[in-house]
């Protein structure tokens, strides 16, 4: 399933996105602050859901 997560750079949104990725879902994340890419879902992959 493809899931859209708002607030993906935040504490809860990041945790939700990580759990979804680990469960095998595709995640697209929306963040307000592009200066926080290390915590956003754009820096995570299904194989490595940890921030880079």
Buried (B, 14 or more C-beta within 10 A) or exposed (E): EEBEBEBBBBEEBBEBBBEBBEEEBEBEBEBEEEEBBEBBBBBBEEEEBEBE
